[in-house]
Amino acid sequence: MSLCFPALIGILAVALAACGDTAKPTTPVKSPAQAAAVQLPAPEIEKFLDAHWARPIAPQGKPPARFTSIEAALDPDSCGSCHVAQFKDWKESLHSRAMGPGILGQLVNMSPDATNEHQDCIRCHAPLKEQADSLVAALAREQGPGSRPAKDSGLALHEQGLVCAACHVRGYQRYGPPRKDGSVPDSAAQLPHNGWVSTAAFEDSRFCASCHQFPKDGFALNGKLLENTYEEWKASRYAREGKACQSCHMPDRRHLWRGIHDPEMVKAGVAIDVKPARIQSGVVSATLTIKNTGTGHYFPTYVTPKVVAETYQESAGGQVLKDTLREYIIARQVSPDLSAEIADTRIAPDEQALLDYRVRLHRDAASLVYRVRVEPDAFYTGLYRSLLAGKQAGKGERLIAQALKDSTASAFTLYLHRQPLRAAAR
């Protein structure tokens, strides 16, 4: 999630200020023979993560002399030369598009020297120091972060979003989870990039919290943190059952991180039930229930998505009949400037929402339609429209227009059911 836009930079500076401390070294780098065999004990996980995600992330420094150009590279393409499956997944994920036109279209209006403001936007979307430097260089060229010199045929590092190295590389040392089978490579083996430091932190929900949870004193509305996904999970049965974020969002260690944008993922997280319509005294009665049966946090989390449950009467020709539509919005609705919470109707784990339909039967009604729509980027859609309508996009107008197009295109229908009303008459 990103809420980086010029009108809110001041707010976000406060909201994000406590999210990370000054960068400091992570666990000491081991020798090549040791690196793959290291495994941190559980009590050390939090300490490791505090250092691993200290903001701003420290520069990698100088790569070891024996490293090849691929071993010293920080771009995902280089990682993908060996880690083929992980790279393929990442390319399909939203993490690879974390620096999309919505963020780039706002950054282009910033000064190259405004590095603190840059961090408000990129601390999670492009967190490496080398990515921050890449952004500064792009801004300094006055071509915008969405442009590159003509001789450059690929994306600049900052444009590649949440790259592999953002999670896995510090000081040119690789970090990752233990092997699935628990085995440890031969200590004498000369592994690529000096092996890796193995830690269970990569399988712990706290690893994700760095970018999916505001600190306790972070920006809040109506007494609730703007970003509270980890705490929502922590309060649920999923935490008690030991089901970490990775259990659902990285099954079998897949690097896809599917969520609200993925119809199948959303279907797996909720149960939708309808009570067939009845007609009595000229009134159509029906119910549509949505229960959070498989989402380990609020459905949906964040202020960005909106889920709309609808029931309406439809003509034989498929038209929505006037005055018959009833809807229930499931979302945390906030004002565009984040000054107030309008409503919070999200569904906590194992809770449910109910749309109770009681509407007079329209004379042209042929069917009653139950529909659930998902707008994953609803907040952004409103934001981008506002920026464009108010002529506030500046040099990023083209990018913001593309972001608006992308945000509206992400919407999908989760559930659709038609019930003939003739059968409901009594």
C-alpha positions as CSV (number, residue, x, y, z in Angstrom):
1,M,0.0,0.0,0.0
2,S,1.2,3.5,-0.8
3,L,-0.4,6.8,0.1
4,C,2.3,8.9,-1.3
5,F,0.9,12.0,-2.9
6,P,2.0,15.7,-2.7
7,A,-1.0,16.9,-0.7
8,L,-0.3,14.4,2.0
9,I,3.5,14.5,2.2
10,G,3.3,16.3,5.5
11,I,0.9,13.8,7.0
12,L,2.9,10.9,5.8
13,A,6.2,12.2,7.1
14,V,4.6,12.0,10.6
15,A,2.9,8.7,9.8
16,L,6.1,7.0,8.6
17,A,8.7,8.7,10.8
18,A,8.6,6.0,13.4
19,C,8.5,3.1,11.0
20,G,12.3,2.6,10.9
21,D,15.4,3.6,12.7
22,T,18.7,4.8,11.4
23,A,20.3,2.1,9.4
24,K,22.7,-0.2,11.3
25,P,24.5,-3.4,10.3
26,T,22.5,-6.6,10.3
27,T,23.8,-9.9,11.6
28,P,27.6,-10.1,11.0
29,V,28.5,-11.6,7.6
30,K,29.8,-15.1,7.8
31,S,32.6,-16.7,5.8
32,P,31.6,-18.6,2.7
33,A,31.9,-21.9,4.4
34,Q,29.7,-20.8,7.3
35,A,27.1,-18.7,5.6
36,A,24.8,-21.4,4.4
37,A,24.8,-23.2,7.8
38,V,23.9,-20.3,10.0
39,Q,20.4,-20.4,11.6
40,L,19.3,-17.8,14.1
41,P,17.5,-19.0,17.2
42,A,13.8,-17.9,17.6
43,P,14.5,-15.3,20.3
44,E,16.9,-13.6,18.0
45,I,14.3,-13.2,15.2
46,E,12.9,-9.8,16.3
47,K,16.4,-8.5,16.9
48,F,17.4,-9.6,13.4
49,L,14.4,-8.0,11.8
50,D,14.9,-4.7,13.6
51,A,18.3,-4.5,12.0
52,H,17.3,-6.0,8.7
53,W,14.6,-3.5,8.2
54,A,16.2,-0.4,9.7
55,R,15.4,2.6,7.6
56,P,16.9,3.9,5.5
57,I,18.6,0.7,4.4
58,A,22.3,1.0,4.4
59,P,24.2,0.9,1.1
60,Q,25.5,-2.5,0.1
61,G,29.1,-1.2,-0.1
62,K,31.8,-2.8,-2.2
63,P,31.1,-6.4,-3.4
64,P,33.6,-9.1,-2.5
65,A,36.5,-9.3,-5.0
66,R,35.7,-12.8,-6.0
67,F,32.1,-12.0,-7.0
68,T,31.1,-12.2,-10.6
69,S,29.1,-9.4,-12.2
70,I,25.9,-11.4,-11.6
71,E,26.7,-12.1,-8.0
72,A,27.3,-8.4,-7.4
73,A,24.2,-7.3,-9.2
74,L,21.1,-6.1,-7.4
75,D,18.5,-6.3,-10.2
76,P,16.0,-9.2,-10.3
77,D,17.0,-10.3,-13.8
78,S,20.4,-11.3,-12.5
79,C,18.8,-13.2,-9.6
80,G,16.5,-14.9,-12.1
81,S,19.4,-16.4,-14.0
82,C,19.6,-19.1,-11.2
83,H,16.4,-18.6,-9.2
84,V,14.2,-19.1,-12.3
85,A,10.9,-20.1,-10.5
86,Q,11.1,-17.4,-7.9
87,F,11.8,-14.8,-10.6
88,K,8.9,-15.9,-12.8
89,D,6.6,-15.6,-9.8
90,W,7.9,-12.2,-8.8
91,K,7.4,-10.9,-12.4
92,E,3.7,-11.7,-12.1
93,S,3.4,-10.2,-8.6
94,L,2.4,-6.7,-7.6
95,H,5.7,-6.4,-5.8
96,S,7.3,-6.2,-9.2
97,R,5.0,-3.2,-10.0
98,A,5.4,-1.5,-6.7
99,M,6.8,1.5,-8.4
100,G,4.0,1.9,-10.9
101,P,2.7,5.1,-12.6
102,G,0.8,6.2,-9.5
103,I,3.9,6.7,-7.4
104,L,6.2,7.7,-10.3
105,G,3.7,10.3,-11.4
106,Q,4.0,11.9,-8.0
107,L,7.8,11.6,-7.5
108,V,8.5,13.3,-10.8
109,N,7.3,16.6,-9.2
110,M,9.8,16.3,-6.4
111,S,13.3,17.9,-6.2
112,P,16.3,15.5,-6.5
113,D,17.4,16.9,-3.1
114,A,14.1,16.1,-1.3
115,T,15.4,12.7,-0.2
116,N,13.3,12.6,2.9
117,E,10.2,13.1,0.9
118,H,11.4,10.4,-1.5
119,Q,11.6,8.0,1.5
120,D,7.9,8.7,2.3
121,C,7.1,7.0,-1.0
122,I,9.9,4.5,-1.6
123,R,10.7,3.2,1.9
124,C,8.6,0.1,1.1
125,H,8.1,0.3,-2.6
126,A,11.8,0.6,-3.5
127,P,13.7,0.5,-0.2
128,L,17.3,-0.1,-1.2
129,K,19.8,2.7,-0.9
130,E,20.8,2.0,-4.4
131,Q,17.2,2.5,-5.5
132,A,17.1,5.8,-3.7
133,D,20.2,6.8,-5.5
134,S,18.8,5.7,-8.8
135,L,15.7,7.8,-8.2
136,V,17.8,10.9,-7.4
137,A,19.8,10.4,-10.6
138,A,16.6,10.2,-12.6
139,L,15.1,13.3,-11.1
140,A,18.4,15.1,-11.6
141,R,18.2,14.3,-15.3
142,E,14.9,16.2,-15.4
143,Q,13.4,13.4,-17.4
144,G,11.4,12.1,-14.5
145,P,11.7,8.7,-12.7
146,G,9.6,7.2,-15.5
147,S,12.2,8.0,-18.1
148,R,15.6,6.7,-18.9
149,P,18.5,7.8,-21.1
150,A,18.0,6.6,-24.7
151,K,21.0,4.2,-24.4
152,D,19.4,2.4,-21.4
153,S,17.2,-0.5,-22.7
154,G,15.9,-1.6,-19.3
155,L,14.2,-0.2,-16.2
156,A,16.3,1.8,-13.8
157,L,16.7,0.0,-10.4
158,H,14.2,2.2,-8.6
159,E,11.6,1.5,-11.2
160,Q,11.7,-2.2,-10.6
161,G,9.8,-1.9,-7.3
162,L,10.3,-4.4,-4.5
163,V,13.2,-6.3,-5.9
164,C,14.7,-9.6,-4.6
165,A,17.6,-7.8,-3.0
166,A,15.3,-5.6,-0.9
167,C,14.4,-8.6,1.2
168,H,17.4,-10.9,0.6
169,V,20.6,-8.8,0.4
170,R,22.4,-6.7,3.0
171,G,26.0,-5.7,2.6
172,Y,26.2,-8.2,-0.4
173,Q,25.4,-11.0,2.0
174,R,22.3,-13.1,1.0
175,Y,19.7,-14.0,3.6
176,G,16.8,-16.4,3.3
177,P,14.8,-19.2,5.0
178,P,16.2,-22.6,5.9
179,R,15.9,-25.3,3.3
180,K,12.5,-27.0,3.2
181,D,14.0,-30.4,4.2
182,G,16.1,-28.9,6.9
183,S,19.3,-30.0,5.3
184,V,22.5,-27.8,5.4
185,P,24.9,-27.6,2.5
186,D,28.4,-29.0,2.9
187,S,30.5,-26.5,4.8
188,A,33.3,-26.9,2.3
189,A,31.0,-26.1,-0.7
190,Q,31.8,-23.0,-2.7
191,L,28.3,-21.7,-3.1
192,P,27.4,-18.8,-5.4
193,H,27.4,-15.4,-3.7
194,N,29.0,-16.9,-0.5
195,G,25.9,-18.9,0.2
196,W,23.3,-17.4,2.4
197,V,22.5,-16.8,6.1
198,S,19.6,-19.0,7.0
199,T,17.0,-17.6,9.4
200,A,13.4,-18.6,10.2
201,A,12.6,-14.8,10.3
202,F,11.7,-15.2,6.6
203,E,8.8,-17.5,7.6
204,D,7.6,-15.2,10.4
205,S,4.7,-12.7,10.1
206,R,6.9,-10.1,11.7
207,F,9.0,-10.1,8.5
208,C,6.0,-8.7,6.6
209,A,5.0,-6.3,9.3
210,S,7.8,-3.9,8.4
211,C,5.8,-2.7,5.4
212,H,2.3,-3.9,6.4
213,Q,2.0,-2.4,9.9
214,F,2.3,1.1,11.3
215,P,4.0,1.5,14.7
216,K,1.8,2.0,17.7
217,D,2.3,5.7,17.6
218,G,1.8,5.9,13.8
219,F,-0.8,7.8,11.9
220,A,-4.3,6.9,12.9
221,L,-7.9,7.9,12.2
222,N,-10.7,7.4,14.7
223,G,-8.2,5.7,17.1
224,K,-7.2,3.1,14.5
225,L,-3.8,2.9,12.7
226,L,-4.1,3.6,9.0
227,E,-2.2,0.4,8.3
228,N,-2.8,-2.3,10.9
229,T,-2.7,-5.6,9.0
230,Y,-0.2,-7.4,11.3
231,E,-2.1,-6.5,14.5
232,E,-5.4,-7.6,12.8
233,W,-3.8,-11.0,12.1
234,K,-2.2,-11.2,15.6
235,A,-5.6,-10.8,17.2
236,S,-7.1,-13.6,15.0
237,R,-7.3,-17.4,15.4
238,Y,-4.8,-17.6,12.6
239,A,-2.0,-16.3,14.8
240,R,-3.0,-18.7,17.6
241,E,-3.0,-21.6,15.1
242,G,0.5,-20.6,13.8
243,K,-0.6,-19.6,10.3
244,A,1.7,-16.9,9.3
245,C,1.2,-14.4,6.5
246,Q,3.4,-16.5,4.3
247,S,1.0,-19.5,4.8
248,C,-1.6,-17.8,2.6
249,H,0.4,-15.2,0.6
250,M,3.5,-17.4,-0.1
251,P,2.1,-20.9,-0.2
252,D,4.9,-23.5,-0.8
253,R,7.3,-20.4,-0.8
254,R,5.8,-19.1,-4.0
255,H,6.7,-15.5,-4.6
256,L,3.3,-14.3,-5.8
257,W,1.9,-12.5,-2.7
258,R,-1.7,-12.7,-4.1
259,G,-4.3,-10.6,-2.3
260,I,-7.3,-8.4,-2.9
261,H,-6.4,-8.0,-6.6
262,D,-6.7,-11.7,-7.3
263,P,-10.3,-13.1,-7.7
264,E,-9.4,-16.6,-6.8
265,M,-7.6,-15.5,-3.6
266,V,-10.5,-13.4,-2.6
267,K,-13.0,-16.3,-3.2
268,A,-10.9,-18.5,-1.0
269,G,-11.1,-15.9,1.8
270,V,-14.8,-15.5,2.1
271,A,-18.1,-17.4,2.0
272,I,-21.0,-15.8,0.2
273,D,-24.6,-17.1,0.8
274,V,-27.9,-15.9,-0.4
275,K,-31.4,-16.6,1.0
276,P,-33.8,-17.0,-1.9
277,A,-36.2,-14.2,-2.4
278,R,-39.8,-14.3,-1.3
279,I,-42.6,-12.0,-2.4
280,Q,-45.3,-11.2,0.1
281,S,-47.8,-8.3,-0.3
282,G,-45.9,-7.0,-3.2
283,V,-42.6,-6.8,-1.4
284,V,-39.4,-8.7,-2.4
285,S,-37.5,-10.0,0.6
286,A,-34.0,-11.5,0.4
287,T,-30.6,-11.6,2.1
288,L,-27.0,-11.8,1.0
289,T,-24.4,-12.7,3.5
290,I,-20.6,-12.4,3.3
291,K,-18.6,-14.2,5.9
292,N,-14.8,-13.8,6.5
293,T,-14.0,-17.5,6.6
294,G,-10.4,-17.6,5.4
295,T,-8.9,-14.2,5.5
296,G,-6.4,-13.8,8.4
297,H,-7.1,-10.1,8.9
298,Y,-10.0,-7.7,8.2
299,F,-11.7,-8.1,4.9
300,P,-10.5,-6.0,3.3
301,T,-7.5,-4.6,5.2
302,Y,-6.2,-1.1,4.4
303,V,-8.3,1.9,3.2
304,T,-7.6,1.3,-0.5
305,P,-10.0,-1.5,-1.5
306,K,-13.8,-1.4,-1.5
307,V,-16.1,-4.4,-1.7
308,V,-19.7,-3.7,-2.8
309,A,-22.6,-6.2,-2.1
310,E,-25.6,-5.4,-4.3
311,T,-29.1,-6.8,-4.7
312,Y,-31.4,-5.4,-7.4
313,Q,-34.4,-6.3,-9.6
314,E,-33.7,-6.8,-13.3
315,S,-35.9,-6.7,-16.3
316,A,-36.2,-9.5,-18.9
317,G,-33.8,-7.4,-21.0
318,G,-31.2,-7.2,-18.3
319,Q,-31.7,-3.6,-17.2
320,V,-31.4,-2.6,-13.5
321,L,-34.8,-1.4,-12.6
322,K,-35.2,2.1,-11.1
323,D,-35.3,2.4,-7.3
324,T,-34.7,-1.4,-6.7
325,L,-30.9,-1.3,-6.1
326,R,-29.7,-1.8,-2.5
327,E,-26.0,-2.0,-1.7
328,Y,-23.8,-2.6,1.3
329,I,-20.2,-1.2,1.1
330,I,-17.5,-3.2,2.9
331,A,-14.5,-0.9,3.3
332,R,-12.7,1.5,5.6
333,Q,-13.9,4.7,4.0
334,V,-11.8,7.8,4.6
335,S,-11.8,11.3,3.3
336,P,-9.5,12.0,0.3
337,D,-7.2,14.1,2.4
338,L,-7.1,11.5,5.2
339,S,-8.5,14.0,7.7
340,A,-11.4,11.8,8.8
341,E,-12.8,8.3,8.8
342,I,-16.2,8.2,7.2
343,A,-17.1,4.6,8.0
344,D,-15.5,1.3,8.8
345,T,-17.6,-1.7,7.7
346,R,-14.8,-4.2,7.2
347,I,-15.3,-7.8,8.3
348,A,-13.1,-9.2,11.0
349,P,-11.9,-12.8,10.8
350,D,-14.9,-15.2,11.3
351,E,-17.4,-12.4,11.4
352,Q,-20.0,-11.6,8.7
353,A,-21.9,-8.8,7.0
354,L,-25.5,-9.0,5.9
355,L,-27.4,-7.2,3.2
356,D,-31.1,-7.3,4.1
357,Y,-33.2,-6.6,1.0
358,R,-36.8,-5.3,1.4
359,V,-38.1,-3.6,-1.7
360,R,-41.4,-3.4,-3.5
361,L,-41.7,-5.6,-6.6
362,H,-41.2,-3.6,-9.8
363,R,-43.9,-4.3,-12.4
364,D,-41.2,-5.1,-15.0
365,A,-39.1,-7.3,-12.7
366,A,-38.0,-10.7,-14.1
367,S,-35.1,-11.6,-11.8
368,L,-33.5,-10.6,-8.5
369,V,-29.8,-10.2,-8.9
370,Y,-27.2,-10.8,-6.2
371,R,-23.8,-9.4,-7.0
372,V,-20.5,-8.7,-5.1
373,R,-18.0,-6.4,-6.8
374,V,-14.4,-5.8,-5.7
375,E,-12.6,-2.5,-6.4
376,P,-9.1,-3.2,-5.1
377,D,-7.9,0.3,-5.9
378,A,-11.0,2.4,-5.0
379,F,-9.2,5.0,-2.9
380,Y,-6.5,5.5,-5.5
381,T,-9.1,5.9,-8.3
382,G,-10.7,8.8,-6.3
383,L,-7.2,10.2,-5.6
384,Y,-6.1,10.1,-9.2
385,R,-9.3,11.6,-10.5
386,S,-9.0,14.4,-8.0
387,L,-5.3,15.1,-9.0
388,L,-6.2,15.3,-12.7
389,A,-9.4,17.3,-12.3
390,G,-7.6,19.8,-10.1
391,K,-4.7,20.1,-12.4
392,Q,-2.4,19.0,-9.5
393,A,-0.5,16.2,-11.3
394,G,2.1,18.6,-12.8
395,K,4.8,16.9,-14.7
396,G,3.3,13.5,-13.8
397,E,0.0,14.1,-15.6
398,R,0.6,11.4,-18.2
399,L,1.6,8.8,-15.5
400,I,-1.3,9.7,-13.2
401,A,-3.7,9.3,-16.1
402,Q,-2.2,5.8,-16.7
403,A,-2.5,5.0,-13.0
404,L,-6.2,6.0,-13.1
405,K,-6.7,3.7,-16.0
406,D,-5.0,0.8,-14.2
407,S,-6.9,1.4,-11.0
408,T,-10.3,1.2,-12.6
409,A,-9.2,-1.8,-14.7
410,S,-8.5,-3.8,-11.5
411,A,-12.1,-4.1,-10.5
412,F,-13.9,-7.4,-10.9
413,T,-17.1,-9.2,-10.0
414,L,-16.6,-11.7,-7.3
415,Y,-20.1,-13.2,-7.2
416,L,-23.2,-13.1,-9.4
417,H,-26.4,-15.0,-9.0
418,R,-29.9,-14.4,-10.6
419,Q,-33.1,-15.7,-9.2
420,P,-36.2,-15.7,-11.4
421,L,-38.9,-13.8,-9.4
422,R,-41.8,-15.6,-10.9
423,A,-40.8,-18.6,-8.7
424,A,-40.6,-16.4,-5.7
425,A,-44.2,-15.2,-5.9
426,R,-46.7,-16.6,-3.3
